[in-house]
Amino acid sequence: MTLDQRIEVLDTLGKEILERPEWLQEAVQKAYYANKWFTVDESWNALEAIATHFLSKEVLSKWTSKYEIKDITEAKTIGLVLAGNIPLVGFHDVLCCFITGHNTLAKLSAKDEILMKAIVGRLIELKPEVNSRILLSERLKGFDAIIATGSNNSSTYFEEYFGKYPNIIRKNRNAIAIISGDESEADFIALGHDIFNYFGLGCRNVSKLYVPENYKFDFMLGTLHDHYKELANHDKYRNNFDYNNALFMLNKVKYLMSGSLIITEADAIASRIATVHYSYYSDLAILEAELSDRKEEIQCIVTKLSLMNHSTFSFGEAQKPSISDYADGVDTMEFLTSL
């Protein structure tokens, strides 16, 4: 398959996703039955973001034009260990391998098998040659390079097992938000998407707030409660909310809460489900220096402020990455085209 042919079939798939065909509706429903975190709404959010931001001919052509993608006569086989924390979180890696002309050998997460199999299966139906390019497997063997996504703990094992191969190994990361103190209701509603989309399970979800000294949280928490209190109706989310509330009470940890979120002062960037940490800052330059020291923990930053040394997203945009917003800041396409 040529690059143009690969772009063409991906564009066709993207248009089909936006029409919500019956085969995909069935897959979305099955994914919810298998994993209650993957609600119908959240799965469609992920699917439509992929179709819009990844799978249009215009987006794909502009993206691939930045790289030297040759028609490969002897393609490499790229092993993928995919995460499953949010719907189709591993699709971008599959896309990068496919668009560069390499063969994909992907080990799916048990939490996100159904939608990935449905999407890859439909690609094969649209273009049967894809069947020899993308293989979903329980075991990884016979690969030439590896891209593995997991936790800080699993990354240790990945480095041991896969260290002899060309690799990208990803660890835990989270998004942070820097609050200026003059945010509007609309800003906090948008920030709510960064915190609550996918129930906060994604690496691009905001898990840590940096707020000015003596900041008062009443307006923020009130706004988040008014617009996101329905989260408390989701059993798994509510169980985590109640558990953390009880845990903080028993341990006499100071915290604030709305009907759907607990916030507590803590240095750690990663936080529990239904909780967000916060820290105070007095000088933006000092904060920027701290963020540079902790860059390995941070996936992205949302704020209204202009930072000197860090790229940022607007409130509400953390879970809307473009096709060239690479996980952990590592250019997957550059890695693949250099093999």
C-alpha positions, -999 to 999 in steps of 0.1 A, spaced: 0 0 0 12 35 -8 10 64 16 -19 79 -4 -38 46 -2 -33 45 35 -45 81 39 -75 73 17 -87 43 38 -82 62 70 -102 92 57 -130 68 47 -129 53 82 -131 87 99 -161 98 79 -178 65 87 -172 70 125 -189 104 124 -220 88 109 -222 64 140 -229 33 119 -246 3 134 -215 -18 137 -198 8 158 -229 15 179 -229 -22 188 -192 -21 197 -197 10 219 -224 -8 238 -204 -40 242 -174 -20 254 -196 -5 281 -209 -39 293 -173 -51 295 -159 -20 313 -183 3 331 -157 32 329 -163 32 291 -197 48 291 -215 53 258 -209 91 259 -172 88 268 -166 62 240 -183 85 214 -162 114 227 -131 94 220 -142 81 187 -154 115 173 -122 132 186 -102 106 166 -123 109 135 -121 147 136 -85 153 147 -67 123 133 -85 107 104 -94 134 78 -74 135 46 -64 171 52 -51 164 87 -32 133 76 -17 149 45 -4 179 65 9 157 93 28 132 71 43 159 49 66 168 79 83 134 77 102 114 51 78 85 46 91 61 20 73 32 3 88 4 23 97 -28 5 108 -46 37 87 -32 65 98 -34 101 75 -51 126 66 -28 155 55 -43 188 30 -23 207 20 -27 243 -12 -6 246 -28 10 276 -65 7 283 -73 35 308 -96 54 284 -113 43 252 -90 38 222 -60 54 241 -36 33 221 -51 41 187 -25 69 179 3 44 182 -15 20 158 -21 49 134 16 60 135 28 25 127 3 20 99 8 54 83 46 50 82 42 17 64 54 -6 91 37 -38 103 20 -35 136 20 -63 162 -2 -50 190 -10 -64 225 -42 -49 236 -52 -40 271 -80 -63 284 -98 -31 294 -99 -18 258 -102 -47 235 -136 -43 220 -134 -9 203 -98 -15 191 -108 -48 175 -139 -31 159 -119 -3 144 -91 -25 131 -116 -50 118 -134 -22 99 -101 -10 84 -95 -46 71 -130 -47 56 -124 -14 38 -89 -24 26 -82 -61 29 -44 -55 25 -45 -40 61 -49 -76 73 -12 -82 66 -2 -49 82 -20 -49 116 -20 -79 138 -37 -80 173 -20 -106 194 -18 -119 229 19 -124 227 46 -102 212 74 -120 193 94 -114 162 93 -76 163 121 -52 154 112 -23 177 88 -17 205 65 10 219 52 2 254 29 23 275 23 15 312 29 26 348 61 36 365 62 1 379 56 -17 346 82 5 328 109 -11 349 100 -45 335 95 -31 300 130 -16 301 144 -50 312 125 -70 286 127 -46 257 158 -26 263 178 -44 236 154 -32 209 148 3 196 121 15 219 98 41 233 88 33 269 62 55 286 55 59 323 28 76 344 21 112 335 -7 136 343 -19 171 333 -17 201 356 -36 234 356 -22 267 367 -48 291 381 -43 328 377 -70 339 402 -92 358 376 -109 328 359 -145 332 349 -173 307 353 -168 297 316 -131 290 324 -140 267 353 -166 249 332 -139 242 306 -115 232 333 -141 207 344 -137 188 311 -99 186 317 -106 171 352 -136 150 346 -136 137 311 -131 99 311 -136 102 349 -101 116 353 -85 83 342 -64 97 313 -28 108 313 -41 142 299 -66 147 328 -58 174 352 -48 159 386 -30 188 401 -38 225 405 -13 253 411 -31 283 427 -20 317 439 -12 321 476 -43 326 498 -65 314 469 -102 308 478 -117 277 461 -154 285 467 -162 299 432 -143 271 415 -158 243 435 -193 258 432 -190 260 395 -177 225 392 -205 212 414 -232 229 394 -220 215 361 -206 181 370 -226 169 399 -241 141 378 -208 122 380 -219 111 415 -245 90 397 -219 68 382 -214 38 406 -177 32 401 -169 70 403 -191 74 434 -175 44 451 -140 61 447 -154 94 458 -169 79 490 -138 58 497 -114 88 494 -137 110 515 -137 84 543 -99 78 540 -91 115 543 -115 118 573 -99 88 591 -64 101 584 -74 136 594 -62 150 561 -75 185 554 -96 188 522 -124 206 504 -151 190 484 -180 195 461 -206 169 452 -182 152 427 -147 163 436 -123 163 466 -93 186 466 -65 184 490 -31 201 494 -3 177 483 30 179 465 23 149 443 10 155 408 -8 122 404 -40 119 424 -67 93 432 -99 90 412 -124 117 422 -96 138 438 -73 166 427 -42 179 445 -32 215 448 -2 236 457 2 273 462 27 295 443 38 331 448 61 336 418 54 323 383 91 321 374 98 299 404 69 277 395 81 274 360 115 262 373 98 236 395 78 224 365 109 220 345 124 198 372 92 177 372 87 175 334 89 137 335 57 137 355 37 162 334 19 153 302 5 188 295 -3 221 311 -36 240 310 -37 277 319 -47 312 308 -12 325 318 16 328 293 46 308 303 82 315 292 95 279 289 65 256 286 38 251 259 3 252 272 -33 244 264 -64 265 270 -89 253 296 -110 225 282 -84 215 256 -63 189 275 -83 160 262 -84 173 226 -48 166 214 -39 172 178 -24 144 158 11 158 165 7 161 203 28 131 211 25 113 245 54 121 268 66 146 242 84 119 222 78 122 185 65 87 176 67 94 138 103 105 140 111 73 159 93 51 133 106 68 102 142 66 115 141 28 118 
